[in-house]
């Protein structure tokens, strides 16, 4: 009787031994998914849903996977407070664009004020020299434009600046000294009356040489850097008035100084 009892007692212990590998299996599964979670970029909500599925499959109420949310890393934000990565990137990009636009707008406003100050200085020079009927200034979308009638500088059909006007050109050169410097374009323009003489076969050639010769005199001022200057000739192709009247032709015969915004350099 005693032997049978001992054997029966031993068999009961054998029957319960399956709990050990079962517990080990659950422990290994838990460790596996913790490692996978730590190595992956899956968000908290997806991991919680996966945990609930495995909890339903592998447990019967013991709740090995039953926890409200994965333990966040130190300093991490709670899942419901976290933002989607794409949303954050979009917000950052939007903020950068807005910031750059604001900076650009402020730079343009500051540049406009600087050009207005230069215009005031040129206008004061024009008033002081009594040249209101010969020089004029205008702020345009391209920059500050100073127009000089050709009869201030040149004889008809000539590209040489008159000796009596050299002083005016030299004084204008002083107005163009800026720090830091700006790009400056000198352009020549004519009316539509054809020109043919020993020096020029077209108004286009005359306008180019007038711009170049005027620029050369400006650059005799050693305070001006030639690398910031360029010359163009447009002939009769960019009139500012009608060539049907003498007054319009007079306005069209001109040399222009275009002072560009520094933001366009």
C-alpha positions as CSV (number, residue, x, y, z in Angstrom):
1,X,0.0,0.0,0.0
2,X,2.8,2.4,0.8
3,X,4.6,1.8,-2.5
4,X,1.5,2.5,-4.5
5,X,0.9,5.7,-2.5
6,X,4.5,6.9,-3.2
7,X,4.1,6.1,-6.9
8,X,0.9,8.0,-7.1
9,X,2.4,11.0,-5.4
10,X,5.3,11.0,-7.8
11,X,3.0,10.9,-10.8
12,X,1.1,14.0,-9.6
13,X,4.4,15.9,-9.7
14,X,5.2,14.7,-13.2
15,X,1.8,15.9,-14.4
16,X,2.5,19.5,-13.2
17,X,6.0,19.7,-14.8
18,X,4.5,21.1,-18.1
19,X,4.1,24.5,-16.4
20,X,7.9,25.1,-16.4
21,X,8.5,25.0,-20.1
22,X,5.2,26.9,-20.6
23,X,6.4,29.7,-18.4
24,X,9.8,29.7,-20.0
25,X,8.1,29.9,-23.4
26,X,6.1,32.9,-22.4
27,X,9.1,34.6,-20.8
28,X,11.1,34.1,-24.0
29,X,8.3,35.4,-26.1
30,X,8.0,38.5,-23.9
31,X,11.8,39.0,-24.1
32,X,11.7,38.6,-27.9
33,X,9.0,41.2,-28.4
34,X,10.6,43.7,-26.0
35,X,13.8,43.4,-28.0
36,X,11.9,43.7,-31.3
37,X,10.1,46.7,-29.9
38,X,13.3,48.4,-28.8
39,X,14.9,47.9,-32.2
40,X,11.9,48.9,-34.4
41,X,10.3,52.2,-35.2
42,X,6.8,50.9,-34.7
43,X,4.7,53.4,-32.8
44,X,3.1,52.7,-29.4
45,X,-0.4,52.2,-30.6
46,X,0.6,49.5,-33.1
47,X,2.7,47.7,-30.5
48,X,-0.2,47.8,-28.0
49,X,-2.6,46.3,-30.6
50,X,0.0,43.5,-31.3
51,X,0.4,42.9,-27.6
52,X,-3.3,42.4,-27.1
53,X,-3.5,39.9,-29.9
54,X,-0.6,37.8,-28.5
55,X,-2.1,38.1,-25.0
56,X,-5.4,36.7,-26.2
57,X,-3.6,33.8,-28.0
58,X,-1.1,32.8,-25.3
59,X,-2.8,33.5,-22.0
60,X,-5.9,32.5,-20.3
61,X,-6.4,35.4,-17.9
62,X,-2.9,35.5,-16.4
63,X,-2.3,38.7,-18.3
64,X,1.4,38.4,-19.1
65,X,1.0,41.0,-22.0
66,X,-1.8,42.9,-20.3
67,X,-0.3,46.3,-19.6
68,X,-1.8,49.7,-20.5
69,X,1.1,50.8,-22.6
70,X,4.8,50.0,-23.2
71,X,7.1,51.6,-20.6
72,X,8.4,54.8,-22.2
73,X,12.1,55.6,-22.3
74,X,13.3,58.1,-19.8
75,X,12.3,61.6,-21.0
76,X,10.1,60.2,-23.8
77,X,6.7,61.7,-24.6
78,X,3.5,59.7,-23.9
79,X,2.2,58.0,-27.0
80,X,-1.0,60.1,-27.1
81,X,1.2,63.2,-27.0
82,X,3.5,62.2,-29.8
83,X,3.1,63.6,-33.3
84,X,3.3,61.7,-36.5
85,X,6.8,62.1,-38.0
86,X,5.4,63.3,-41.3
87,X,3.3,66.0,-39.6
88,X,6.3,67.2,-37.6
89,X,8.5,67.4,-40.7
90,X,5.7,69.3,-42.6
91,X,5.5,71.8,-39.7
92,X,9.2,72.3,-39.6
93,X,9.4,72.8,-43.3
94,X,6.5,75.2,-43.3
95,X,8.2,77.2,-40.5
96,X,11.4,77.3,-42.4
97,X,9.7,78.6,-45.5
98,X,7.8,81.2,-43.6
99,X,11.0,82.3,-41.8
100,X,12.9,82.6,-45.1
101,X,10.0,84.6,-46.7
102,X,10.0,87.0,-43.7
103,X,13.7,87.5,-43.9
104,X,13.5,88.1,-47.7
105,X,10.7,90.6,-47.2
106,X,12.6,92.5,-44.5
107,X,15.7,92.6,-46.6
108,X,13.7,94.0,-49.6
109,X,12.2,96.7,-47.3
110,X,15.7,97.6,-46.0
111,X,17.0,97.7,-49.5
112,X,14.2,100.0,-50.7
113,X,15.0,102.4,-47.9
114,X,18.6,102.5,-48.9
115,X,17.8,103.2,-52.5
116,X,15.4,106.0,-51.4
117,X,18.3,107.5,-49.5
118,X,20.5,107.4,-52.5
119,X,17.8,108.9,-54.6
120,X,17.4,111.8,-52.2
121,X,21.2,112.4,-52.4
122,X,21.0,112.5,-56.2
123,X,17.9,114.7,-56.2
124,X,19.7,117.2,-53.9
125,X,22.6,117.3,-56.3
126,X,20.3,117.9,-59.2
127,X,18.6,120.8,-57.4
128,X,21.9,122.3,-56.3
129,X,23.3,122.3,-59.8
130,X,20.0,123.5,-61.4
131,X,19.7,120.3,-63.6
132,X,16.1,119.5,-63.0
133,X,15.3,119.8,-66.7
134,X,18.2,117.6,-67.7
135,X,18.5,114.9,-65.0
136,X,15.8,112.9,-63.3
137,X,15.5,109.9,-60.9
138,X,13.0,107.1,-60.6
139,X,12.7,104.1,-58.4
140,X,11.7,101.1,-60.6
141,X,11.3,97.4,-60.1
142,X,14.9,97.0,-61.3
143,X,16.4,99.6,-59.0
144,X,17.2,103.3,-58.9
145,X,17.3,104.8,-62.4
146,X,19.1,108.1,-63.1
147,X,18.4,109.5,-66.6
148,X,20.6,112.1,-68.2
149,X,19.6,113.9,-71.4
150,X,22.1,113.5,-74.1
151,X,22.3,117.3,-74.6
152,X,23.9,117.5,-71.2
153,X,26.8,115.4,-72.3
154,X,27.2,115.1,-76.1
155,X,27.1,117.0,-79.3
156,X,24.7,115.7,-81.9
157,X,26.0,112.5,-83.5
158,X,29.0,112.4,-81.2
159,X,30.0,109.8,-78.6
160,X,32.6,112.1,-76.8
161,X,31.5,113.8,-73.6
162,X,31.8,117.6,-74.0
163,X,34.7,119.2,-72.1
164,X,32.3,121.6,-70.3
165,X,30.4,118.6,-68.9
166,X,33.3,116.6,-67.5
167,X,32.9,118.3,-64.1
168,X,29.2,117.1,-63.9
169,X,30.2,113.5,-64.7
170,X,32.9,113.7,-62.1
171,X,30.5,114.9,-59.5
172,X,28.0,112.2,-60.5
173,X,30.8,109.6,-59.9
174,X,31.0,110.8,-56.3
175,X,27.4,110.0,-55.8
176,X,28.0,106.4,-56.9
177,X,30.5,105.7,-54.1
178,X,28.8,103.2,-51.8
179,X,30.0,100.8,-49.2
180,X,29.4,98.0,-49.8
181,X,29.3,98.7,-53.5
182,X,26.4,97.9,-55.8
183,X,26.2,96.7,-59.4
184,X,25.7,99.7,-61.8
185,X,24.6,99.5,-65.4
186,X,25.3,102.4,-67.8
187,X,23.1,102.3,-70.9
188,X,22.9,104.5,-74.0
189,X,19.7,105.4,-75.9
190,X,18.9,107.4,-79.0
191,X,15.8,108.5,-80.9
192,X,14.7,106.8,-84.2
193,X,16.4,109.3,-86.6
194,X,18.8,107.2,-88.7
195,X,22.5,108.1,-88.3
196,X,25.2,107.6,-90.9
197,X,28.6,109.2,-90.5
198,X,32.2,108.3,-90.7
199,X,32.2,106.9,-87.1
200,X,28.8,105.1,-86.8
201,X,26.6,103.2,-89.2
202,X,23.6,103.0,-86.7
203,X,22.1,104.4,-83.6
204,X,22.8,101.2,-81.9
205,X,26.6,101.7,-82.3
206,X,26.3,105.4,-81.2
207,X,24.4,104.4,-78.0
208,X,26.9,101.7,-77.1
209,X,29.9,104.1,-77.4
210,X,28.2,106.9,-75.5
211,X,27.6,104.5,-72.6
212,X,31.2,103.2,-72.7
213,X,32.7,106.7,-72.9
214,X,30.5,108.0,-70.1
215,X,31.4,105.0,-67.9
216,X,35.1,105.5,-68.6
217,X,35.0,109.0,-67.2
218,X,33.1,107.8,-64.1
219,X,35.7,105.2,-63.5
220,X,38.5,107.8,-63.4
221,X,37.4,108.1,-59.8
222,X,39.6,105.6,-58.1
223,X,37.1,105.2,-55.3
224,X,34.9,103.2,-57.8
225,X,35.5,99.5,-58.5
226,X,35.2,98.8,-62.3
227,X,34.2,95.2,-61.5
228,X,30.8,96.5,-60.4
229,X,30.1,98.4,-63.7
230,X,28.8,97.4,-67.1
231,X,27.7,99.2,-70.2
232,X,24.9,98.6,-72.7
233,X,23.5,100.2,-75.8
234,X,19.9,100.0,-76.9
235,X,19.8,102.5,-79.8
236,X,16.3,103.6,-80.5
237,X,14.7,100.4,-79.3
238,X,13.7,101.4,-75.7
239,X,12.0,104.8,-76.1
240,X,10.4,106.4,-73.1
241,X,8.4,108.9,-75.2
242,X,7.0,109.1,-78.7
243,X,9.4,109.8,-81.5
244,X,6.7,111.6,-83.4
245,X,7.5,114.9,-81.6
246,X,10.7,116.8,-81.0
247,X,10.1,116.8,-77.3
248,X,9.7,113.0,-77.3
249,X,12.9,112.6,-79.3
250,X,14.8,114.8,-76.9
251,X,13.6,112.6,-74.0
252,X,14.6,109.4,-75.8
253,X,18.2,110.6,-76.4
254,X,19.7,109.9,-73.0
255,X,22.2,108.0,-70.9
256,X,20.9,106.0,-68.0
257,X,22.5,104.9,-64.7
258,X,20.8,101.9,-63.2
259,X,21.8,101.2,-59.6
260,X,20.7,97.7,-58.8
261,X,19.4,96.5,-55.4
262,X,22.1,94.7,-53.4
263,X,19.8,91.7,-53.0
264,X,20.0,91.1,-56.8
265,X,23.8,90.9,-56.9
